[in-house]
């Protein structure tokens, strides 16, 4: 049995391995995040701007 953190770490490593094997270097994501659910509009569409702002804020706060 895996804890939530161990599961995320395992899936993260699998995603990174897949990208390393199947994507060109410039296409690989710099990071992978897992969320319970994505922000959606009342019509049920994913709010991409909200996702971009959330990841941008975390990226700016992190080490450079």
Secondary structure, 3 states (H helix, E strand, C coil): CCCHHHHHHHHHHHHHHHHHHHCCHHHCCCCCCCCCCCCECCCCCECHHHHHHHHHHHHHHCCC
